Amino acid sequence: MGDRGAGGLSQARPTHLIKREKTLSTGPHRIVFANEKGGTGKSTTAVHVAIALACQGARVATIDLDSRQRTMHRYFENRAETMRRRDISLPSATFEVYSGDSIEELDAMTARLAEAHDFLIFDTPGRDDPLARHVATRADTLVTPLNDSFVDFDLIGQVDAETFKVRRLSFYAELIWEARKKRAMATIKDARREMDWVVVRNRTGFTEARNQKRIDTALTELSKRVGHIGRRIEPAEAES
């Protein structure tokens, strides 16, 4: 079950995207934007990444798993309407919403879109959701937007209130750690891609410098426990 849409590309695909690495899985690269907390910028970041890839000529498909809010889907609907109304062509993506509750149906939608695209981008709801967990554990790149706050950091690790040291992993971080270990075995056995986990730190402009350093130290410590976590700092303000 899903709602469909499509957008046009205004430029040819560059050769560096056509000649992709063949030694690993030849399927599309799956980028999943996930955080069990809302308001961290998942949809905003997902849209920017999708358009940036489309601008480079990549064939991009998006699946919005938040069938109630549909933030990412509505953005591409509006973009398609702007192209139609102004009779112009803009880099865009194929866009769908999955509104069911079956993992098998979601996998079928994913397989269908995978046939004609270079990247699949998933936007997930800001809550604990079985479908979000499913796609997160199968991501090639998992992106977790995070406000620069220990309230948000608690999603991935519990921090000592006095020392700011990571005391234990959260359930979510444990889930991703187990998924990365399984993927590491598949990388060797089945020539699959490794799984990257990127934490995007948002709204840093509103956070005091001392707290930023504490968050950075906590992320560094967490990386030692769950494998390398890529980090990006973006002064994003929009919410998802």
N, C-alpha and C positions, 0 to 999 in steps of 0.2 A: 504494500500500500504506500502510495506516495504521490505528491504533486510535482509536476515537471515544468521545467522552463529551460530555455537555451539562450545563449548570447553569442554574438559574432566576434571573430578575431579580426583585427584590422591590419595584421602584418603576418608575413610568412614565418614559419618556425625556423629558428637558427639551427645550424648544423650541430652545434654542441649539445642541443637537446635531442636531436634525432639520433646522434651517435652516442647513446647512453651506455653506461658500463654494462657489458653483457655477461660478466662472470658471476654476477649476483642475479637475484630474481628479476625476470624481465617484465613483471607486472608493474602497474602504475605505483608511484610512490605515495604512500598513505600518510597524510598529516592530520593528526587528531588534536583538536583544541579542547582540553578538558580540565575542569576544576569543579569539585563538588560544592564550591561556594559561588553564589551569584555575584554579579557586579564587579567582576575583576577584569573585564575587557576581552573575554573570549571571542565573542562575535565580531567585535571591532577589529581585533587582530587577525582573525580568520579571513575577514573580507579583504583587508589590506594585503595579506599574503596571496590570496587567490588572484586578485587583480594584478599584483606585481608579477606573478608567474605568467598570467595571460599576456601582460605587456611584453614579456620576453618571447612570446610565441608558443608557450606551452598550452596543451589542450587540458583544460582544468574542468573537473566536475566537483560539485559540492553537494553534500547531504546534510541537511539540518535535522538533527534528532530531537530538537525541542519543538514538537508539533504544536504546542500551545503559543509560545512567543514568536517563533519563526523569524527571528531577527535577521539572520543571514539571508534567508530565503526572500524576505520582503525587500532587502537591499537590492538583490539581483532582479526581482520583479520590477522595482522602480527604475533600475538601470535599463532594463529591456524596454520599458514604456518610454523612457527618455529617448532611446535610440529610434523607436518607432515614430514618436511624435515629431522629432526634429529631423528624421530621415538621415541619421548619421550612423556610423559604425564605430563602436568602442570595444577595446579588449574586455572580454567578459568570460562567463563560464556557463556550462550546463548546470542547472540547479534543481534540486529536488528536496522534498520533505518526506521523511519516513514517519508515518503516523500509526504504525502497527506496534505490536508487542512481541513479535516472533523474531528470534535471532536468525532462524532459517530464512525468513522472508527478507530480512535486512541483508543477509549475506547474498541472497539472490539479486537484490537491487545493486549491491556493490559489485558483484561479478558482471552484471550487465553493463554498468557504467565503466568498468575497468577495460572493456574491450576496445574502447575508442579514445581513451584519455591517458595522459602522462602523469597526472596528479589527481588524487582523490582527497578532498578536504572535508573533514567531519567537524561540525559544530555541535556541542553537547549541552544539555541543560545543566544549570547550576545547582545540582542536587545529586544525591546518590541514586544512580539509575543503572539497571542491569545492562541496557544496550550501550550506555556510555562506557561502562567497564569493559564490555565485550570489544568495542572498537579500540579502546585505549590499549588493551593488551595485544592488539594486532597491528598497532601503528608502526610505521618505519620511523616517523618523527612524532613524538608526543610533546605538545606545547602546553605548559601550564602557566597561564597568566596569574600574577600574584601581586596584590597591593603590598607596598613596602611596610608591612605591619606584622607584628608577631601574632596578632589575632588571625590573620590570614595564613601565616606560616604554620600555624597549628595543624592545618590540613595535611601537611607533609611530614611534620616532625614536632614532637613535644619538647619544649625548651625549658630549662631551669630558670625560674623567675629571678634568681640572684646572679647566677654566673652566665646566663644566656647560652649555656652549652646544650647541645641536643641530647636529651635523655633517652629518647626512644623514637623509633619510626612510627608514623601514623599507619592506620590500616591502609590508606590509599598508597603511601610510599611502599609498604610491604607488598601490595598487589603489583605495583610496577616493578619492583625489584625481582619478584618471582617471574614476571613476564620477561624481563630482560635476561634472566638466567636461562630460561627456556629458549629464547631467541638466540642466545649465544651458541647453544648446542645445535640449533637448526642452521645457524650461519655456517658452521663447520660441516654438518652432515648433509644439508640440503641446498647449500649455496644461497641461503637467504640473506637479506640485508640485516645488518645489526640494527638494534633499536636505540635511537637517540632520544634523550629526554632533555628538553629545553625549558627552563623557568624564565619567563619574561616578567621582569619587575616593573610594574606600572605605578604611575602617580608619585614618582620619586621627588618631584619638585615640591611636594607638600610635606616632605618628611625631613626632620632634622638630620644633619650629617652623621651624628653619633649613632642614631638608630640605623641608618643605612649601613654603616660599618658592621654593626652587630648582626644585621640580616645577612650581609655578605659572609661574615665569619661562620654563621650557622649553616649557610648553604655549602660552604667549603667543607665543613665537618660532615654534613649530610652526604656529600658526594663520596666521601671515603667509605661510607657504609653501603651505598646503593650503586656504586659505579659513577663514572663521570656524569655530572649534570651540566649541560651547557647553560650559560647565563647571558641574558640580554637585559639592558636597562633602557626602558622606553618611557618617556614622560606622557603616557597616554592618559586621557581624561574621560573618554566615553565609556559607558558601561554596557554590559550585555545582560 
